[in-house]
Amino acid sequence: MSYLRNNKVLLLIIAALLIVNFGLLYYGVRKKDRGHGPRKGDPKEWVIDRLKNDVGFNQEQITTYEDLRTKHFDSLKQMFDELRIAKESFFNLLYQPEVSDSAINLYAAEVCGKQEAIDMKMLKHFRNLKRLATNEQKPKMDSFLQNITQRMIGGGRHGPGPDKGKKKK
């Protein structure tokens, strides 16, 4: 008799797990259909879709945005390469037996300077993008840009890290 009772418990556990899995699957598909799920595919197309649907851009605004985006990212390619090289040089100091603090600071300052230049260029790009919006679109554009910048700085889906939500003393 205990054998049947044990099997009933296992069957109930399996049934509960199946129900939970189907529920999560349904929720995930519904969320993805609303456009709030993970971004897959071409990020450019995702942004264009959001600008059309969330902000209300017309085709002329989209065309202008595409031109701005192309010029912006073309100019960033070299900057990102330089930043990568500067970071590699900085972290390669780990493999040198003796490195002075002033040398470490010099390498760190180079990395910071390159990151600062990229961030300034991004800010300028976002300001140019914001100028494309009409007065009626500006509040929606602000919300869109806030979403994008939060993702860039780590406050998006994954959060900034283990200290997220903790108050500083």
Steps between C-alpha positions, in 0.01 A plus 500: 500500500785743577633438150178643347499791742863582410414486130202731557727752668744481209216538250371807688850652501540435126156648429582811705832546317328466163241762594772740619705443182200564273414812701854636464505418131168678446616805698829513308328482161243765597770733629709452184196571279449835675850606399640496853679169477863453416626676192594251235620562151626829367522772770461766230163355401396480865576871550319597178200296609497672842539844341202432271273328750592656834612850404292543184769579245389538138698369202689827449614497864604135468705576187675788678562275802655231277740757350595628847548146629722394210728804539507462878596132508752540218677764707486283814669193349851641529428637847390159626810339348720755678317439828543124467874542436536736798320252727715213376813702577364588845416143595824369354669682788382204704768288337788734571685425824557859613279788392500838672179663616567793267517263200173336606340843536628603158349194331174539695477867398541400136213251530284760675574762236398270217182395682419865569534584130261217409247608763514861381440385143206286615347794687532717190339225290207471743453878499491496120249216510286691749495801265326284238191470723209741472374676812227237533755219470754644746354340818494158331851560363624586850355174630655306211844658551483441874433132432795480259743682730398288800582189298834650400605582855386168641161587643306300244370148538805373686552793737825653611612209714470359849453840665187576298232640724725547804516843655835663553579611855 
